[in-house]
Amino acid sequence: MNSYMRGLRFGIPIGLGYLSVSFTFGIMAVSYGLSWWQAVLISMTTVTSAGQFAGIGVMLNPGQYIEMLVSQLTINVRYSFMSVSLSQKVDGRFGGIYRWLLGFMMTDEIFAVASSEETVTRSFFAGLSTLPYLGWTVGTLIGALLGNILPHRLMSALSLAIYGMFVAIVVPQMRTRKTVMFVVIMAIVLSCLFYYVPFLSHISTGLSVSICAISAAVLGAVMFPVKEEET
């Protein structure tokens, strides 16, 4: 129980952060035509901010299953590597169905906190995941309900909050690491090409985002390879 409570305390700031971000998702989902319960159901079954924002756009255009597959794999594949990495630090009792739960609640912030532990117990991880899950779900509910009340202009303005969060994450890294700045600039250039060039502009948004992200990352890896430390 002590381990669960300690994880619960560590999850408080993550839960508060998810509350504000998922609030924006709820507003955007309703503005796209989804009902409040559909938005909440999405957040309860897929705890992935970028994946959800990209997914609802594709969901509005039935039949684009390949685009959905490519975009979600591109956005969420990092969680697989995080889960594999963290699975090397879990204790012996953290097995079976609990490993599935670990993968379901694997996010950037939860991974960062859990990976700082010498050994991750299932009670600690359960406590760490509780408030983020509740914050993500409740925030979506509040945003979706308010989305049915607030004026359309205000909803459009609040929907920009998610992009502000990503900017706040990327900009500090750009200021200190030229490799990150190069990748970001290349992603911007490629995005502009897909938006303004007549032939490329016909490619769907979800697929173009995936192409830009992968291309920029590959170019960054080729131009600025990370050398392995000699042992």
N, C-alpha and C positions, 0 to 999 in steps of 0.2 A: 504493500500500500504506500509505503514511503517513496518507493521508486516511481509509482504512478503520480503521486502528488508533486514530486520534483519535476517530472515531465510536463505536468499540467502547468506549473509555474513558468517553465521555459516556453510553453506554447502561447502564453498570454499576448506578447507583442505580435506574434505571427497571426493569431486570431483577430486582433484589432486591425492589422493591416489588410487581412483578407476581407474583413467586414466592409471596408471602404471600397476595395477593388470590385468585389462581387456586387456591391450596390450599383456600380456603373454597368456591370453586365446585365443585371435585372432590368435597368432602364433601357439599355440597348436592345435586349431581347424583345421587350414589349413594343418598342418602336419599330422593330422588324416584323411585327404581326403575331408573335407568339403570345399565348396566354400566360398569366402569372404562374399557374401550376406547371406548365411546360418548362418555363425558365427554371423554376425550383427543382424540378425533376432532373434537368440536365446537370445542375450544380451538385445534386446529391449523388449522381452516378458517375460523373466525370469531373474530378477536382483538378482542372487544368485551365488556368486563366487564358493564356494565348490560344490554346486549342479550342476552347469554347467560343472565344470571339471570332476565330476563323471559321469554326464549324457552323455557326448559325447563319452566316452568309451563304454557305454552300447549301444548307438545308432548305433555303427558300427556293432553290432551283432543283426540283426533283430530277433524278436520273444522273446526276453528276457524281456517281459513286467513285470513279477513278480519281477525280479531283479531290474528293473528300479523303480517300485513302492516302494519296501522295502528301497532301497538306498536313494531315494529322501525323503521319510518320515523320515528316520533316520536323514538325514542331515538338513532338513528344518523344522522339527516340532517345533523347538525353536521359529521360527517366529510367530507361532500361539499364543504362550504364551506371546511373546512381544507385539503383537497386542492387546490381551485381557487386558494386564496390562496398556498399553498406552491409551486404549479406556476409562479408568476411569478418565483420566485427560483432555479429549477434551471438548471444549465448546459446547453449545447447538446447534450451527449452523453446527457443524461437524458431519453430519449424512447422511444417504442415500448413494448415489454413492460415496461420499467423504470417507466413511468408507472403501469402496472397494479399493479406491486409497491408503488409509493409509496402508492397508494390502499388496498391491502390492509393495510399496516402503519401506517396513519394512526391514531394515538391522541392523546388530549389531551397526554400527557407528551412523546411523540415530536415532535408538532407544536410544542410550546413550545420544545424544544431546537433543532429544525431551523430554526424561524423566526428564531432569534437569529443565524443565519449570514448573511453577506452574499451568498454564493452556495452553493447546496446541490449538491454533486456526488453522483453515484450511488454512488461508493465510500464516501463519508461516510455517506450515508443507509443503505447496506447494513450498515455497521458499527454505526450507531446502532440499527438494528432487530434485529440478531442476538441480543443477550442478552435484550432484552424478549420476543422470540418464544420463545426457549428457556426463559426463566423462567416464562412463561405456560403453556407446555406441560408442563414438568416439574412445576411446582407443582400443576397439575390432576391429573397422574398420581399424585403423592404423596398428595394429598388423597383421590382416589378409592380408592386402595389402602387407606389408613388407614380410610376410611369403611366398609370391609367388616369392620374389626377392632374399632374403637372402639365403646363403648356408645352407644345411641341418644340418651341424655340429653346426653352429651358432644358428639355430633355436632350436636345442636340448638343447643347453646351456642356452638360454634365457627362455626356458620352465621351468627351475628349479626355476625361480624367485618366483612363487606362493608358492612353498614349503618353501622358505626362509621367506616369509611373515608369514606363520603359525608357523614356528620355532621362529620367533621374538615375536609372541604373547604368545606362550606357555612357553618358557624358563624363562622369568622373573617370571612368576607365580610358576614355579617349584622350583626356588631358594628360595622362601619365604614361600611356602606352601607344606608340606609333602604329603598332600592328593592329590594334583595335580600331584606331582612327582610319587606317587604310581599308579595313574590311567594311566599316560603316559607310565610308565615302563610296566604295565600289557598290554597295547595296543600294545607296541612294541613286547613283548613276544608272544602274540597271533598272531600278524601279521607274525612273523617269523615261527610260527607253520604252519600257512596257506600257507606259501611259500615253506617250506622245507619238511614237512611231506607228503609223497606220496599221501595218501588218501585225505588229506585236500587241497592239492595243485590243485586238480581238480575242486574245487569250484571256481566259477567266482569271479573276482576281486570286483565287486560292492557288491555282497552278503557278501563276506568275510570282507570287510570294515565295513559293517553294523553290522555284528556279533561281530567283534572286538570292535567297538565303544560302542555298547550296553553292552557287557559283561564287559568291563573295567569300564564303568560307574556304573553298578550294583554292581560290586565288591567293588568299591570305596565307594558307598553309604552304603553297608553292613559293611565294615571294619571301616569306619569313618563317622558314622551318625552325622548329624548336629542337635544339641539339640535346641528345641524351647525356646525362651526367655520367662521367666515367667513374667506375667503382674500383 
